Structure formats: C-alpha cells, structure tokens
C-alpha cells in the first residue's frame, strides 16, 4: 500500500476524486450485500458419543465453514450446503474487490491529508 500512497500524492484533488469514483464503481461498492470477507474451509467434526466412528478418528462431514477474521479475533460460521455456492461466490467477489478498496482507502487518506475529503 506504500507504493499506492506515493503514486496518489502527485495527483490533484480532482484527479483523486475521479479515480476514487472509478474504483468505487469498478468494485461495486454501492451494493454492500455483495460483500462477504472471509475464507471458506472444509472441516470434519466429532459428535462426542463414545461409541461413534468419530471417536476412532473417522470424522463426520466434511462441513463447510466461513472463517472470519477481525481485530485480533476469529470465528467460524457454518455454511449450509444450500448456501455454499452463493457464499463461495460472495467470498470470491469480495477478494477480487480488495485491491480496489485498499486503493480507495489510500486515496481517502491522501484527500484527508489535504483537507479535501468529501
């Protein structure tokens, strides 16, 4: 992100705002329902019954989970099979947007530095 910061410092305020607008449109930032940040993981599970096959190491599943990381913590959310394709598509779409969103953040910092954020 440091390279992006140095490249925006030479642009005018109007050029920064125009670039920010193009990036926002290109990443579809106008529709927050299309954003789901995380990592899909398949995991097996144990039910806890003593005589079950999972007690011998044959785990149930695998089940799909969305691993969500944020501010020093993480959690996993079970993804039902009926939603696996939708969730996978949203996670992929968000990952493709991340570089553009990161650049928008760099531009906003530069505009703030110039007291031109708005």
Secondary structure as the mmCIF struct_conf table of DSSP 4:
data_model
#
loop_
_struct_conf.conf_type_id
_struct_conf.id
_struct_conf.beg_label_comp_id
_struct_conf.beg_label_asym_id
_struct_conf.beg_label_seq_id
_struct_conf.end_label_comp_id
_struct_conf.end_label_asym_id
_struct_conf.end_label_seq_id
HELX_RH_AL_P HELX_RH_AL_P1 UNK A 2 UNK A 8
TURN_TY1_P TURN_TY1_P1 UNK A 9 UNK A 10
BEND BEND1 UNK A 11 UNK A 11
HELX_RH_AL_P HELX_RH_AL_P2 UNK A 13 UNK A 26
TURN_TY1_P TURN_TY1_P2 UNK A 27 UNK A 30
HELX_RH_3T_P HELX_RH_3T_P1 UNK A 32 UNK A 34
BEND BEND2 UNK A 38 UNK A 38
STRN STRN1 UNK A 39 UNK A 45
TURN_TY1_P TURN_TY1_P3 UNK A 50 UNK A 51
BEND BEND3 UNK A 52 UNK A 52
HELX_RH_3T_P HELX_RH_3T_P2 UNK A 53 UNK A 56
TURN_TY1_P TURN_TY1_P4 UNK A 57 UNK A 57
STRN STRN2 UNK A 60 UNK A 70
TURN_TY1_P TURN_TY1_P5 UNK A 71 UNK A 72
STRN STRN3 UNK A 73 UNK A 78
HELX_RH_3T_P HELX_RH_3T_P3 UNK A 81 UNK A 83
HELX_RH_AL_P HELX_RH_AL_P3 UNK A 84 UNK A 113
TURN_TY1_P TURN_TY1_P6 UNK A 114 UNK A 115
#
